[in-house]
Each structure stands twice: as structure tokens, then as C-alpha cells.
Amino acid sequence: MTGGELIKVFSLIKENFQAQIDHGITLVSFLTSECETCQKQLPILEELADEVRHQATLVQVDIEQEGELASTYGVTNTPTLMLFKDGYQVETLIGFQNKENLKQAILRYSGMGDTC
């Protein structure tokens, strides 16, 4: 990311997590700062956030800082990506995901269907 760009994937903490996932579609990336795969996933999430901004919100949770939250959702591997719709966990993807897989998952739950 170069200087001056807006961050499109926001960080969540336990105190604001439930409020974020309660309404609409939210893709949560559980990660750690030391995880190389997680760091490779972030630029893809940033690109995707722009493409699906009307269908979903993309956020990240650092499990080193939010261990209780990670434990609540059973996160043991990073990256783990969870899709929530109106407060309910509807899909979990573990490991690196390409942009198209993530986009299709979001579109499935947004009522947009398969756009191919």
C-alpha cells in the first residue's frame, strides 16, 4: 500500500466485534502479524473490499491481541476467514484464499448469486 491510500480492511477488537457482524455481510480475517501467509492475504482483501463495498464489509482480527475472540470462534490456524450474515457465521475458509473464491462466497450470501 502506498502513502495516501485509504485502509479498506479495518481492525476489530472484542468490544466492537458483535456490533460489526450483527448487520449485513461481514468477512472477518483472523490473522497474526508474524504469519507470512496472512500478510500475503491482506492485499487481496484490500482489493476485494473495494469491489464488494456495496455487498459486504471486510475486517481483520489480530488473534495475538484478541485471543479470547479467536478462542470463541475456534480459530487455531491463520489465516482463517469467516463470513457472517446478520450476526450468524455462515462460512469458514482456512488458509490462503484467492480473491475470486472470497468474492463468490460473499455474493452467495448477498443475494447476488453467481456472477460468472
GISULFEN-V863141 format. One record per backbone hydrogen bond with DSSP energy under -0.5 kcal/mol. NH is the residue of the N-H (numbers start at 0). CO is the residue of the C=O. E is the energy in kcal/mol with one decimal. If there is no record, write none. Layout:
NH | CO | E
NH | CO | E
This chain:
4 | 1 | -1.5
9 | 7 | -0.6
9 | 57 | -1.2
11 | 59 | -2.7
15 | 12 | -1.4
16 | 12 | -1.1
16 | 13 | -0.5
17 | 13 | -0.6
19 | 15 | -1.4
20 | 16 | -2.0
21 | 17 | -1.5
22 | 19 | -0.5
25 | 83 | -2.4
26 | 56 | -2.6
27 | 25 | -0.6
27 | 81 | -3.3
28 | 26 | -0.5
28 | 58 | -2.5
29 | 27 | -0.7
29 | 79 | -3.4
30 | 28 | -0.5
30 | 60 | -2.6
34 | 31 | -0.6
35 | 33 | -0.7
38 | 34 | -1.9
39 | 35 | -1.7
40 | 36 | -1.6
41 | 37 | -1.6
42 | 38 | -0.6
43 | 39 | -0.6
44 | 40 | -2.1
45 | 41 | -2.4
46 | 42 | -2.2
47 | 43 | -2.6
48 | 44 | -2.7
49 | 45 | -1.2
50 | 46 | -1.5
51 | 47 | -2.3
52 | 49 | -0.7
54 | 51 | -1.9
55 | 51 | -2.8
56 | 24 | -2.2
58 | 26 | -2.7
59 | 9 | -2.6
60 | 28 | -2.7
62 | 30 | -2.6
62 | 60 | -0.8
64 | 61 | -0.9
65 | 61 | -2.1
69 | 65 | -2.2
70 | 66 | -2.5
71 | 67 | -2.3
72 | 68 | -1.5
73 | 70 | -1.3
74 | 69 | -2.8
75 | 73 | -0.6
78 | 29 | -0.6
79 | 29 | -1.9
80 | 92 | -3.5
81 | 27 | -2.8
82 | 90 | -3.0
83 | 25 | -2.9
83 | 81 | -0.5
84 | 87 | -2.8
85 | 23 | -2.9
86 | 20 | -2.3
87 | 84 | -2.0
89 | 82 | -3.2
89 | 87 | -0.5
90 | 82 | -1.4
92 | 80 | -3.3
94 | 78 | -3.4
101 | 97 | -1.8
102 | 98 | -2.7
103 | 99 | -2.6
104 | 100 | -1.9
105 | 101 | -2.2
106 | 102 | -2.6
107 | 103 | -2.1
108 | 104 | -1.3
109 | 105 | -1.2
110 | 106 | -0.6
111 | 106 | -1.1
112 | 106 | -1.5
